[in-house]
Amino acid sequence: MIIMVGSFNKAKVNAVKNVFLDATITSVEVESGVSTQPRTDKETREGAINRAMASKDVKEDSYGIGLEGGVMQIGDQLFLCNWGALVTPSNACFTASGARIPLPNEFAKPLLNGEELGDVMQEWTTIKDIRHHQGAIGIFTNATISREEMFTHVVLLLKGQMEQQTHSGK
């Protein structure tokens, strides 16, 4: 199995490696086709699908995986959200979402104005390259869950759906 991951982000690539142990995994830079900082579940999911489709198209007979982090709002509260998509060589597409946690109220204005969560987090924590390591989820869960673990869960959901469809023949 050859998997093309639509990102060079270490947390995202490692999440795929954690799940697909026997696959050949290659990172490729592809466009998400959405805002740099997705601001809704719909936009974040669309970005993951776009990355998966574009990465699959880089190499014939490969699978594509796109993982996208974003934010979404419920009432006055902004939440971290994340989506993943897996596209098979035959173009079957599976999507899944993972953890959601509230973000500090002071993050709302810069994020809703288009700043990236990784940049806001780096400024807030002064941790360099936070998006490649623990991410916001790691900070706001007191290192209980890392960004890699959060995306690993999403990739497990994608793999499970694909395997279920393969085994059921549907």
C-alpha atoms as one frame of an Amber mdcrd trajectory, in Angstrom:
protein
   0.000   0.000   0.000   1.337   3.407  -1.007  -0.033   6.387   0.924   0.553
   9.996  -0.010  -0.037  12.383   2.900  -1.006  15.895   1.893   1.275  17.644
   4.388   4.840  17.919   5.641   3.559  18.562   9.186   5.339  16.081  11.477
   2.325  15.484  13.734   0.095  14.650  10.752   2.632  12.443   8.968   3.469
  10.576  12.183  -0.240   9.999  12.802  -0.482   8.183   9.456   2.700   6.207
  10.213   1.236   5.181  13.596  -1.757   3.557  11.900  -0.477   2.223   8.573
   2.571   0.344   9.842   3.276  -1.650   6.671   2.570   1.091   4.134   5.009
   3.184   2.144   4.192   6.712   3.292   5.289   9.830   1.450   4.616  13.467
   2.333   3.586  15.810  -0.445   2.779  19.494  -0.389  -0.710  20.086  -1.744
  -3.202  22.900  -1.435  -6.181  22.583   0.871  -8.334  24.814  -1.311  -9.765
  26.466   1.817  -8.724  29.321   4.088  -5.322  29.079   5.735  -7.289  28.924
   8.977 -10.530  27.025   8.358 -13.295  28.511  10.514 -16.081  25.939  10.288
 -16.470  22.179  10.416 -17.596  22.249   6.790 -14.528  24.192   5.630 -12.124
  22.062   7.696 -13.621  18.843   6.280 -13.472  20.245   2.760  -9.777  21.063
   3.256  -9.048  17.494   4.375 -10.891  16.049   1.356  -9.107  18.404  -1.037
  -5.709  17.450   0.423  -6.509  13.733   0.229  -7.672  13.950  -3.402  -4.710
  16.081  -4.485  -2.148  13.900  -2.703  -3.608  10.689  -4.184  -3.264  12.179
  -7.648   0.494  12.692  -7.194   1.244   8.973  -7.654  -0.726   6.404  -9.632
  -2.414   3.595  -7.636  -1.852   5.343  -4.320  -4.075   6.266  -1.414  -4.333
   9.888  -0.325  -4.767  11.148   3.199  -5.564  14.737   4.108  -5.644  15.963
   7.698  -6.878  19.450   8.467  -7.076  21.401  11.710  -9.557  24.199  12.104
 -11.858  26.013  14.466 -15.625  26.069  14.720 -18.051  28.114  16.743 -20.941
  27.048  18.951 -22.739  30.107  20.243 -20.085  32.485  21.556 -17.487  29.740
  22.131 -14.756  28.865  19.637 -13.642  25.218  19.548 -10.653  23.451  18.054
 -11.750  20.939  15.421  -9.994  18.522  13.097 -10.963  16.432  10.113  -9.375
  13.735   8.042 -10.070  12.204   4.652  -8.781   9.035   3.018  -9.195   8.526
  -0.723  -8.559   5.107  -2.259  -7.032   4.456  -5.704 -10.610   3.919  -6.963
 -11.653   7.330  -5.526 -13.739   6.053  -2.602 -13.595   8.802   0.008 -13.876
   8.338   3.768 -14.013  11.212   6.266 -13.843  11.442  10.034 -13.572  14.084
  12.714 -11.940  13.979  16.098 -11.588  15.860  19.345 -13.133  19.232  20.035
 -12.132  21.426  22.919 -12.946  25.053  23.705 -10.303  27.677  23.027  -9.675
  30.720  25.227 -12.060  33.588  24.480  -9.151  35.884  23.596  -8.341  33.614
  20.628 -11.679  34.274  18.920 -10.927  37.657  17.367  -7.550  36.806  15.754
  -8.756  33.387  14.561 -12.017  34.662  13.126 -10.004  37.387  11.381  -7.952
  34.726   9.602  -4.865  34.270  11.793  -3.721  30.649  12.039  -4.185  28.824
  15.323  -0.551  27.651  15.176   0.640  31.271  15.026  -1.685  32.362  17.832
  -0.528  29.396  19.942   3.152  30.080  19.254   2.724  33.689  20.366   0.631
  32.695  23.399   3.003  29.933  24.575   6.311  31.113  23.018   6.873  27.477
  21.930   8.516  27.323  18.497   6.887  25.020  15.909   4.081  24.062  18.295
   1.941  22.866  15.339   4.514  20.120  14.600   4.471  18.863  18.172   1.855
  19.060  20.935  -0.328  21.684  19.254  -3.189  23.505  20.949  -4.731  20.207
  22.046  -1.549  19.344  23.970  -1.454  22.693  25.728  -5.143  22.779  26.620
  -5.239  19.138  27.815  -2.094  19.548  29.946  -0.186  17.204  27.579  -2.779
  14.441  28.010  -3.385  14.374  24.237  -0.877  15.567  21.636  -1.666  16.812
  18.150  -0.160  13.604  16.759  -2.406  11.473  19.002  -5.457  13.536  18.052
  -4.777  12.976  14.351  -3.861   9.315  14.957  -7.393   8.817  16.283  -8.827
  10.387  13.120  -6.622   8.182  10.900  -7.791   5.095  12.846 -11.391   6.109
  12.128 -10.562   6.471   8.423  -8.788   3.115   8.247 -11.606   1.375  10.091
 -14.234   2.717   7.700 -12.189   1.668   4.686 -11.632  -1.824   6.087 -15.309
  -2.215   6.988 -16.345  -1.333   3.456 -13.741  -3.704   2.005 -14.850  -6.592
   4.251 -18.561  -5.997   3.771 -18.238  -5.541   0.014 -20.444  -2.422   0.136
